[in-house]
Amino acid sequence: MSMGAFATLHFGLRYPKMASALVVAGCGSGAPKSERETFKKQCEATAVRFLKSFVPFAQRIAQFGMLNSLSQLVLKISSPGVPDFYQGTELWDLSLVDPDNRRPVDYATRQRLLHDMEALWPTTEPGAAERTAAVREMWAHGQDGRIKLSLPAALLRLRRTQAALFLDGAYEPLDAQGDRALHVVA
């Protein structure tokens, strides 16, 4: 959707009476060019004001969405049973439909990112400082999807190296306490 179309839609939704009056008054496609240009400029000005307030909010909410998604990954992979993954959702999938394993997947990008991250998860354990720095760097660039791709890779490695724990381990519920007790899955 172009900025002009978005602005027109936003203006029409925000100020329906004014938009209707402008259309009724002849600001449609048959209206004089000066009236159409005035209407378009009003719509674009409204869109700019809207985006200036909306974009920072959307970016903040996106951080919480990423945290929720990563938390779900940890639960899925660390819970008993075989974790289920839809192909192509290894990176952020912002589509508004359920993944269906039929869409094309950019395997080359995933392979390149995994290869680039191999240094973070070698067979010998890196130091805590190096791992923390790597995770912070991936979080700082969270939109590129590396953090989402690295988490299951690391946890699946853990499942493989600690197979007995995941096959024979028992669940022991913990009693969370404190102000954030309702925010804990234990």
N, C-alpha and C positions, 0 to 999 in steps of 0.2 A: 504494500500500500504506500503510495507516494505521500510526502508530507502534506501536500495540498488536500488529497483525499482524506487523510487522517484528520487534518484540521477541520475540514468541512463536516466530517462525521462527529468529531468531538463538539464542535460548535452547535450542531443540530441537536445533539443529546443534552448538552449543558443548557442551552437557551432555546428550547423548542418553540416557544411562542414567537420569539424574535426571528428565528430561522423560517418559520412558517409564514410570518408576515412578509419577510423579504421575498420568499418564493411567490406568494400571492401577489405581491406588488410588482412582480415581473423581473425578479433577479434570476430567473431560470436561464436556460441557454439562449432564449430569445431576447433577453434583456439587453439594454445598451451596454457596451463594453465597460464604460466607466462605473456603472452600478455593479457589474460582475466583479470588476477589479476591487472595488471597495469591499464587497462581501468577502472576496478571497483574502484580502489583507486583514480583515477583522478575524476571520477564521484562523489564519496563520499566526496572528498575534496571540490569540487564545491558546493555540497549540503550543507555542513557545513557552508561555507562562505555565501551562499544564506540565510540559515535559521538564521544566526546571525544578518543579516540586516533586514530580513523580519519579524521575530517574534515581535520585539519591535514595528514596524510599525503596524502590525496586532492588537496588543494589544491596541494601541492608537486609531485606527479606531474603534475597538470594543466598546470602551467607547462612541464614538459618535453614534454608532448604537444603543446602549442601551438607550441613551438619546432620540433618534428619536422614538424608540419603545414606551418608557414610555410617550412621548409627544402625540403620536397617541392614547394611551390608555386614557389619560386625555380628549382629544377631543372627543373620541368615547363615553365615559361614561358621560361627562358633556353636550353633545349636546342633543337637543330635540329628543324624540323618545326612542325606546327600543334598548339598546346597544346589538350588536350581537357578540357572542363569539364562536369560534370553540373549541369543547372539546379537551383537551390535549394541548392547547396553553397557559395555565395559567403560565407555565414556559417558558424559552427560547426555541423556536423551530427553529433549525438551518437547517432544511431540505430545499431543493431547489425546493420544489413543494408546491402548495397550500394545506393547511390543508383540509381534506375532511370528518372529523368526523367519519372515519372508522378505523383509526389506534388504536391499543391498547393504553390505558391510564393508567399510574401508579397512580391510585387514592390513594393508601396508602401513597406514598411520598407527594402528595399534602395535604392530610388530616393531616399528621404529621407536615408539615411545617406550615399549617394554625393554628394548635393547638399550636405550639411553638410561633406563633406570636400573639396569643390572648391577651397576656399581653400588647402588644403595643396598642391595640385598644379596651380597656374595655368599658363598658357602661358609666362609668364616665370618663370624659376627663382627660388624663394624662397631666402633665405639658409640656410646650413647650420644656424645656431642655431635658426631657426624650424622647420625640418624635423625636427631632432633633438628639439625640445620637443614637437612634435606626435606623433611616433612614441612618445616616452616616455609621453605622456598616453594614447595608445591602448593601449600595453602595460599600463599601470597598470589599465586597465579592459578587459583583454583578453577577458573573458567576453562582452562585448557584441558581439563579432565585427567591430568596425570595422577592427581591424588586419588581419584576414584579408581583408576586403573591399578595403582600401586597397592591399594588396600587389599583387594581380593588376592592379588598375586602373593603378597606377604602372608596373608592368613592361610591361603591354600598350601604354601610352603610349610607353615607351622602345623597344619593338619597332617601333612605328609611326614614331617620329622617327629611329630608327637602322636603317631597313629594310635597307640594304645590308649592314650588319654581320651581321644575322640571316639574310639570304638568301645572302650570299657569303662570310661570315667562315669562318675555318678554326679547328679545334680544336687547341690547343697544350697538351699535358699539362704539368703542373707537378709538380715533385718536392717534395712536402711533407716538412719535416724538423722535428725537435724532439719534445718529449714528447707532443704532441697530433697528430702526423703521421697516425695512423690514424683521426683524427676528421675529416679533410679530404677533400672531393671536389674534385679538381682535374684 
